[in-house]
Structures are given as C-alpha cells and as structure tokens.
Amino acid sequence: MNKKRILLKLSSLLLFTSVFLSPLNACAETFYSKPSEKMKLVWSDEFDGSEINKDNWTYDIGKGNNGSNNGWGNNELQYYTDRSENSRIENGNLVIEAHKENYNGSDYTSARLKSKELKEFTYGRIEARIKLPLDQGLWPAFWMLGSSFTGDDKWPYCGEIDIMEHVNKEPVVSGALHWDNNGPQTFGQSVTVENPDDYHVYALEWTKNYIKWYVDDQLFCAADISDIIIPNLERNIKNNDAFHQPFFILLNMAVGGNWPKDPDDSTDFPAKMYVDYVRVYELN
C-alpha cells in the first residue's frame, strides 16, 4: 500500500460507488456466482500452534518512510513491529493488535505479516476467515503483491490484489486490483457485509482467465484477465501480465492514513484483527 495507490483509490471512488449500488449484477453477468467445487488444499496456516510459524511468515518493520514517501506511502501513523504485543497466536487465531503508544517516534504500533519468499502462489483460491475491528482510523487488510515487488519503485508494475480491505466503522469491505498499463490502473468494488465484526470468509479465485472475489461464498466482483479483449467491457484488465506470476500474501492493520484518516476519541485501543486461518487451494 503506497501513496500512489491511495491516490488511485480516491480517484476511482466513482467506480467503487457505481458498482456498489448493484454489487452482484455489475460484475457477475457472465461469471458463475458460486465458487469452484473441485479444489485441492495445497497450503494452509491454521494458527493452531503456540507461536507464529516463521516458515510461513516474516514481518515488515518500521514507519515505512522512504524519502518523501512516508507512512508506507499512505501517511499511515503506526510503527510496525514483530513484538508479541502486536501479533501473536491466541486461541487458534492470529491476532494483529494495534496499540496507541509512543514507540520509536510513532504514536501507534501494529503488525504487518507477509509470506514473501516463503509461500508464494500463482492462481488458485486464496481465502481467510477474519474478524474485523470497527473503529475510526483502522485499516485492516488481507492482500497480495507480485513477488517482483522490492519497494515502491516496483509498484504497481508488480501487481497488487486486494482480497479484503476495510476502514473505520462502515459495514463495507472492498476488493481491488492495481497494475500498470501505460500508467497506474485500478479496478475494484465494495460490498456491504452484515456484522463485519463477526467472522467471515474472504476469498479470491484466480485463474489464467479471471479473478473473482467472494464474501462467505457470495460473489461480489470479477475481473477478466484473459487474452481476449472485449471492447468497452469495464472489468476487462488490459496489459495484465502482472497477474500471471507468483504473488505473496500480506495480513496487516494500519492506523490512520489518507483513506481512513486519523483515529479519534471514540477509537477503542488496543484494536484487534483476528485471523482464524489462511488457506490456498488448487482449482481443478
């Protein structure tokens, strides 16, 4: 997530709003609305151990400042750590916990886990069962970056797939793609989720022809990444090479930033994001 990305997200608000008004019909006219039934589990983390599995996850650490590109590119306020106070295994869940505290010059701490160079995938169904916090200034996310990503200079050329993002108190989540086509491009959609502070399964189905987003097995968006170009089809992703390479998974909770804005007096810290599992299936 970086500054260019959030500017794109803001500039594409009309796209998100227009498809949000009719979430299933707008994106699903020629796509099956049910998830694929023939699947083979190829990897999972059930978070059943006593510690976060270092064979699966590593951390991004710090404020995310890079020259003029501050706060992970979005003017976020947190300092990401690998401390157990910010991420740990608890009762069969990965807990990502944001705190309001002074730490290394930041007023907040949180965690951002990634599977880069450990577990990377091309195509399949990627899903997680997640319980979200609902508070002003919080930005939990379950997303992916192309393995070619080494820093902001590679974004959005590396490709980004947002499986689930949520901000603030609204009962709405969004999914999106970010890539380059003679300049940064964004495609995505938001959908209302009843009680997002309960557990829901957020899933992505990804093949050489399409990417589809689900909440609790209900399709809410689809993108065509095949080589067949259909003129004037909004969901057709042109120059889509970025989405035909290995991607790694990220789980994080940002605090503040250009999209959610700052926490306020109503924000309840510490704030917790619970992840029951992450699973990756091969689609047959």
C-alpha positions in Angstrom: 0.0 0.0 0.0 1.6 3.3 -1.0 0.8 6.9 -1.8 0.3 6.4 -5.5 -2.1 3.5 -4.6 -4.2 5.6 -2.3 -4.4 8.4 -4.8 -5.7 5.9 -7.3 -8.2 4.6 -4.8 -9.5 8.1 -4.2 -9.6 8.9 -7.9 -11.5 5.7 -8.6 -14.2 6.3 -6.0 -16.8 6.7 -8.6 -16.1 3.2 -9.9 -16.4 1.7 -6.4 -19.6 3.6 -5.7 -21.3 2.8 -9.0 -20.7 -0.9 -8.8 -21.5 -0.9 -5.1 -25.1 0.1 -5.8 -25.6 -3.3 -7.6 -22.8 -5.5 -6.3 -23.7 -8.8 -7.8 -25.1 -7.8 -11.2 -22.5 -5.3 -12.1 -19.6 -7.7 -12.1 -21.1 -11.1 -12.5 -23.1 -11.1 -15.6 -21.1 -13.8 -17.4 -19.4 -15.4 -14.4 -20.7 -18.2 -12.3 -21.8 -16.9 -8.9 -20.8 -20.0 -6.9 -17.2 -20.8 -6.0 -15.4 -23.7 -7.7 -16.3 -27.0 -6.1 -13.3 -29.0 -7.3 -10.4 -27.8 -5.2 -7.3 -29.3 -3.6 -5.8 -27.8 -0.5 -2.1 -27.0 -1.2 -1.2 -24.9 1.8 -2.7 -23.5 4.9 -1.9 -21.9 8.2 -4.5 -22.8 10.8 -2.7 -20.8 13.6 -3.1 -23.7 16.0 0.5 -23.6 17.4 1.9 -21.6 20.2 3.8 -19.2 18.0 3.6 -17.6 14.6 5.2 -20.0 12.1 8.4 -18.5 10.8 8.3 -20.9 7.9 5.2 -19.1 6.7 5.5 -15.5 7.7 8.0 -12.7 8.1 7.5 -9.0 9.0 7.6 -5.6 7.6 9.2 -3.4 10.4 9.1 0.4 10.9 7.3 3.5 9.8 7.6 2.8 6.1 9.3 6.1 5.4 11.2 6.3 2.1 12.3 9.8 1.3 9.1 11.8 0.6 7.1 8.5 0.6 6.0 8.4 4.3 3.9 6.1 6.3 4.0 3.2 3.9 3.1 5.6 1.1 -0.3 6.5 2.7 0.7 8.7 5.6 -0.1 5.9 8.0 0.6 6.6 11.7 1.7 3.2 13.0 5.2 1.7 13.6 5.1 -2.0 12.5 6.8 -4.3 14.9 7.4 -8.1 15.3 6.6 -7.9 19.1 4.1 -10.3 20.6 2.1 -7.3 21.8 1.3 -6.6 18.1 1.0 -10.1 16.7 0.7 -13.5 18.2 -1.2 -16.8 18.3 -4.2 -16.8 20.7 -6.9 -19.4 21.0 -6.3 -20.8 17.4 -6.2 -17.3 15.8 -3.6 -15.0 14.5 -4.1 -11.7 16.4 -2.9 -8.5 14.9 -3.2 -5.8 17.6 -2.9 -2.1 17.2 -1.9 0.0 20.2 -1.9 3.7 21.0 1.6 4.2 22.5 4.7 6.1 21.9 7.2 3.8 20.2 10.3 4.8 18.2 8.8 8.2 17.4 5.3 7.0 16.4 2.1 7.3 18.4 0.8 3.9 17.4 2.1 0.3 16.8 0.7 -2.6 14.8 1.9 -5.5 12.7 2.2 -6.4 9.1 2.9 -10.1 8.2 3.9 -11.3 4.8 4.7 -14.6 3.1 7.3 -13.2 0.7 10.0 -15.7 -0.4 8.4 -18.2 1.9 5.0 -19.1 0.4 4.2 -17.6 -3.0 1.4 -18.7 -5.3 0.2 -18.4 -8.9 -3.5 -19.0 -9.4 -5.8 -20.8 -7.0 -8.3 -20.0 -4.3 -6.9 -17.9 -1.5 -9.1 -17.4 1.5 -9.0 -16.4 5.1 -11.6 -16.4 7.9 -11.3 -13.0 9.6 -13.0 -11.0 12.3 -12.5 -7.2 11.9 -12.5 -4.3 14.4 -14.9 -1.5 13.8 -13.3 1.8 14.8 -12.4 5.1 13.3 -8.9 5.3 11.8 -8.3 1.5 11.5 -7.4 -0.2 8.2 -7.2 -4.0 8.3 -6.3 -5.8 5.1 -5.8 -9.2 3.5 -4.0 -8.7 0.2 -1.2 -9.9 -2.1 1.7 -8.4 -4.0 3.6 -9.7 -7.0 6.8 -11.4 -6.0 8.8 -9.0 -8.1 8.0 -6.3 -5.5 11.1 -4.9 -3.8 9.9 -1.4 -3.0 7.8 1.4 -4.2 9.8 1.7 -7.4 8.2 -1.7 -8.4 4.6 -0.7 -7.6 2.3 -1.0 -9.4 4.3 -2.9 -12.0 4.5 -5.9 -9.7 0.7 -6.0 -9.5 -1.4 -5.9 -6.3 -4.5 -7.9 -5.5 -6.6 -6.7 -2.5 -8.7 -9.6 -1.3 -10.3 -7.6 1.5 -9.8 -4.1 2.9 -11.9 -2.4 5.5 -11.8 1.1 7.0 -13.4 2.7 10.0 -16.9 1.7 11.2 -18.7 1.1 7.9 -20.1 -2.4 7.3 -18.4 -2.4 3.9 -15.3 -4.2 2.5 -13.7 -3.8 -0.8 -11.6 -5.8 -3.3 -9.3 -4.4 -5.9 -6.6 -4.8 -8.5 -3.7 -2.4 -9.1 -1.3 -2.7 -12.1 0.4 -0.7 -14.8 -1.0 -0.1 -18.3 1.0 3.0 -19.6 0.4 4.4 -16.1 -1.1 3.1 -12.8 -4.5 1.5 -13.1 -7.1 0.5 -10.5 -10.2 -1.8 -10.7 -12.3 -2.8 -7.8 -15.6 -2.9 -6.0 -17.1 -2.6 -2.5 -19.8 -4.6 -0.9 -21.9 -4.4 2.3 -21.1 -7.1 4.8 -23.5 -7.8 7.7 -21.7 -7.7 11.0 -18.1 -7.4 9.8 -17.0 -7.6 13.4 -18.1 -11.3 13.3 -16.0 -13.9 11.4 -16.4 -14.0 7.7 -14.6 -15.9 4.9 -12.9 -13.6 2.4 -11.8 -15.4 -0.7 -10.3 -14.9 -4.1 -10.5 -17.3 -7.0 -7.7 -16.6 -9.5 -7.1 -18.4 -12.8 -5.4 -17.5 -16.1 -8.7 -16.1 -17.3 -10.4 -14.4 -14.3 -10.1 -13.1 -10.8 -13.3 -13.4 -8.6 -13.9 -12.0 -5.1 -16.2 -13.6 -2.5 -17.5 -13.0 1.0 -18.9 -16.1 2.6 -19.0 -17.7 -0.9 -21.1 -14.9 -2.3 -19.5 -13.4 -5.4 -19.3 -9.6 -5.4 -16.8 -8.8 -8.1 -15.0 -10.3 -11.1 -12.2 -9.3 -13.5 -11.3 -10.7 -16.8 -7.5 -11.3 -17.1 -7.6 -13.5 -20.2 -6.0 -12.6 -23.6 -9.4 -12.0 -25.1 -10.1 -8.2 -25.3 -13.8 -7.3 -25.2 -14.2 -3.6 -26.2 -15.9 -1.4 -23.7 -16.0 -4.1 -21.0 -15.2 -2.4 -17.7 -13.9 -5.5 -16.0 -11.5 -6.4 -18.8 -8.0 -5.9 -17.4 -5.7 -4.9 -20.3 -1.9 -5.4 -20.1 -2.5 -7.9 -17.4 0.9 -9.7 -17.3 1.4 -8.7 -13.7 -1.4 -11.1 -12.7 0.2 -14.2 -14.3 3.1 -14.5 -11.9 3.7 -15.6 -8.3 2.2 -13.4 -5.5 2.8 -13.4 -1.8 0.2 -12.9 0.9 0.0 -10.0 3.4 -2.1 -9.5 6.6 -1.9 -6.2 8.4 -3.7 -3.5 10.2 -2.7 0.1 9.5 -3.7 3.0 11.7 -4.7 6.3 10.1 -3.6 7.3 6.7 -5.1 9.0 3.6 -8.1 6.7 3.3 -9.4 6.1 6.9 -8.0 9.4 8.3 -6.9 9.6 11.9 -8.3 7.7 14.9 -10.4 9.9 17.2 -11.6 9.8 20.9 -14.1 7.1 20.0 -11.4 4.6 18.7 -11.0 1.8 21.2 -7.4 0.7 21.6 -6.0 -1.8 21.7 -7.8 -2.9 18.5 -7.6 -6.5 17.3 -7.9 -8.2 14.0 -8.5 -12.0 14.3 -7.5 -14.4 11.6 -8.7 -18.0 12.1 -6.9 -19.4 9.1 -5.4 -18.8 5.7 -5.9 -21.5 3.1 -4.7 -21.8 -0.5 -6.4 -24.3 -2.9 -5.5 -25.5 -6.4 -8.5 -25.1 -8.7 -9.1 -28.2 -10.9 
